[in-house]
Amino acid sequence: STQRRLNRMSDSSHDHKLLASMDVDGFEPSEVTVMVKNGKVKVLAEHEEEHTTARGKEYYYKNITKEISLPPGVSEDEVTYSL
């Protein structure tokens, strides 16, 4: 899989068309992976926490997966994304 660079931008004022938006609130940037392969954009986000309580250890895990097909005529090299 090809992983593109992840731009940490809060405002995207480019003239490019927006293909999709995804809410990754609660995930650290390092927990989000974007891959572009075989005409699709795949976004994976995984978060895991471990807490020790009086009753023992508690684990919290959440993940999100989203896959979007690129529109006809859009090259994988043209895809950019920001977080």
Long-range contacts (C-beta under 8 A, 24 or more apart in sequence): 1-35, 1-37, 1-42, 2-35, 2-36, 2-37, 2-76, 3-33, 3-34, 3-35, 4-34, 4-35, 4-36, 4-79, 4-80, 4-81, 6-32, 6-34, 6-81, 6-82, 6-83, 7-80, 7-81, 7-82, 7-83, 8-82, 8-83, 9-82, 9-83, 12-82, 14-80, 16-80, 19-68, 19-70, 19-71, 19-79, 20-66, 20-68, 22-64, 22-66, 24-64, 24-83, 26-62, 27-64, 29-83, 32-83, 34-81, 36-70, 36-76, 36-79, 37-76, 39-69, 39-70, 39-76, 40-67, 40-68, 40-69, 40-70, 41-67, 41-68, 41-70, 41-79, 41-81, 42-66, 42-67, 42-68, 43-67, 43-68
